[in-house]
């Protein structure tokens, strides 16, 4: 894996993190996260089905592509 590929992967991971960051707040109930998730999805033009697995992977293993 070359440096350019690593850089692209890192950038993609950071982009994904910026999208889900508001949903990673600990202690926030799922009912509080729901409207935030909708706003994030509307803003980014993505579905909630796309956000949920990214959030789960980040919570399990940190920043991944």
Secondary structure as GFF3:
##gff-version 3
##sequence-region A 1 65
A	DSSP	alpha_helix	3	20	.	.	.	ID=ss1
A	DSSP	three_ten_helix	21	23	.	.	.	ID=ss2
A	DSSP	alpha_helix	30	44	.	.	.	ID=ss3
A	DSSP	alpha_helix	48	61	.	.	.	ID=ss4
###
